[in-house]
Amino acid sequence: MAEESQNSLEMLKTALEMEKKGEKFYAEAVEKAQNPVGKQIWEMLRADELVHMQRIRKIYESLSGGEPW
């Protein structure tokens, strides 16, 4: 695998870890929120993180399979 692709995979791994931490943060915020509107906002942000993780995984799989990015 080319060095450029390897660097991209490492960056994607880092991005995925950051998204996981964000999702965990928002999940905890949902549990602690007492205001229904606040709870809804935290839930939306958590859902966004899950979408981001799916996208990053898809890109990672494509790139690690030799497809160009």
HELIX and SHEET records of a PDB file:
HELIX    1   1 GLU A    3  LYS A   32  1                                  30    
HELIX    2   2 PRO A   36  SER A   64  1                                  29    
END                                                                             
